[in-house]
Amino acid sequence: MPTYVTLLNWTDTGIGSFKGAPERTKEAAALLEKMGGRLKDVYWTLGPYDVVSVIEAPDDETVMAFQLAIASKGNARSTTLRALNADEFQSVVDKAP
């Protein structure tokens, strides 16, 4: 299944209710599982991003639907990156002229 890295920043609403973040994360993981994906890891971080998550999902459309559902709650804004593991990247390299 494709892997995605999501970089999140809390909104004013999200930071105001940061104590609820662990429970919201559990709810997000359950939603993603219903959609056919999996929340692999979540890290609360120092620096330019407040949270970094690693998810697996069947396709880009599922990730987009999931991210829209999460964003609609108003707690965070996100940037999502498609991540390739070594084997996937090797396939890309092999296709390059």
N, C-alpha and C positions, 0 to 999 in steps of 0.2 A: 504494500500500500504506500502511496506517496507520503512523504514527510514534509511538514511545514513548520517554520519557526515564526512565532508571533511575538512582536515587540509591543508592549502595552504601556501607556501612560494613563494614570488616573485623571479623571476629570475632577472638578470641584466636588461633585456629588460623591464620586468614588473615594476621594481622600477623606471626605467628611464621615464616611462610613467604613473606614479601613478595617475596623475590627470584624466586620462581616465578610471580609475577603475570603477567608478559608472556606466558609460555608458556600459562598457564591461559586468558588472554584469547584466544589463537589457537585453543585447543581449544573455547572457548565459541563463537567465531565460526563454526567448522566445524560445530558442533552446530546452531546456529541456521540455517545454510544448508541443512543436511539437513532441517530442519523447514519450509523454505520462506521463511525470513526473511533479514535481512541486518544485520550489525553495521556501522553507518555510522561511528560515532566512539566513541572511549573517551578519557577524560581522567582522570588521577590529579590530585587536587585538594587544596588547602589549605582549611581551614575545617571546617564540620560534617559534610561527607561526604568519604570517602576517594577515591571513584571516581564519575564520572558517565558514563553511556553513552547513546548514541542508537541505537535499533534500528528496523528496519522489519519488520513481520510481517503475515501475511495477516489475522489476527483476534486478538481478546482471548484466545481459548482457546489459541492457539499461544504467545502471550506467557506465559500462565500456566504452561503445560507446560514451557516453556523456563526460566522463573524457578524453578520447583520443582526441575528437574534441577540447576540451578546451586546453589540453596540446599542441596540434599542433600549437596553436597561439604563444607559446613561452613566455607567460607572467608569468606563475607560474608552480610549481611542486606541486603535491598533494599526500596525503595519505588519503585513504577512508576507513571508518569504518562502518560496518553494525551495526545499533543500534536497540535494542529491547526495546519496552515499557514494562510497568509492566505486562500487560496481556500476551504479547508474552514471556516474561521471565518466567512467571508462568507456561506456557505450557512446556517450557524446563525443569523446575524443576519437573513438574509432570511426565515427561518421564524418569527422572534419576532414576536408581535403588536404 
